[in-house]
Amino acid sequence: MTDALWCSMETARRARDVAWLERVRRTYGSEPVLQYFQTPLIADNALGKTIDEVGGGAAA
């Protein structure tokens, strides 16, 4: 599965709804395990900068 970056926990949970969970069960034959992490800073090597919020604020 892919990782995703969400702007809020509510948005992340909405994205992983009952239909998504069932699709994972059918596709992989096992119960999905979800882990949520708070990410205070993102290093974007492609852009050559760090981001301190999901909205894109550049860190000093």
C-alpha positions in Angstrom: 0.0 0.0 0.0 1.0 3.6 -0.4 1.7 6.1 2.3 -0.4 9.3 2.3 -0.1 12.7 3.9 -3.3 14.1 5.2 -3.9 17.6 6.6 -6.0 16.3 9.5 -6.7 13.0 11.3 -10.4 13.4 10.3 -9.5 13.5 6.6 -7.2 10.5 7.0 -9.9 8.5 8.7 -12.5 9.4 6.1 -10.2 8.2 3.3 -9.9 4.8 4.9 -13.7 4.1 5.0 -15.5 0.8 5.2 -15.4 0.4 1.4 -11.6 0.9 1.4 -11.2 -1.6 4.3 -13.3 -4.2 2.5 -11.4 -3.7 -0.8 -8.1 -4.3 1.1 -9.5 -7.5 2.7 -10.7 -8.9 -0.7 -7.5 -7.9 -2.5 -4.9 -9.1 0.0 -7.0 -11.7 2.0 -6.1 -10.3 5.3 -7.3 -7.6 7.8 -5.7 -4.2 7.2 -3.7 -2.6 10.0 -3.7 1.2 10.0 -1.0 3.3 11.7 -1.2 7.1 12.0 1.8 9.3 12.6 2.1 13.0 13.3 4.8 14.4 11.1 6.1 17.8 12.4 8.5 18.3 9.5 8.9 16.9 5.9 12.1 17.0 4.0 11.2 17.3 0.3 14.4 16.4 -1.6 12.8 17.0 -5.0 12.0 20.6 -4.1 15.1 21.0 -2.0 13.3 22.4 1.1 11.6 21.4 4.3 7.9 21.8 4.9 6.6 22.4 8.4 2.9 21.9 7.7 0.8 20.0 5.2 -0.4 23.3 3.6 3.2 23.8 2.4 4.7 26.3 4.7 8.5 26.3 4.3 10.4 25.9 7.5 13.2 28.3 8.3 
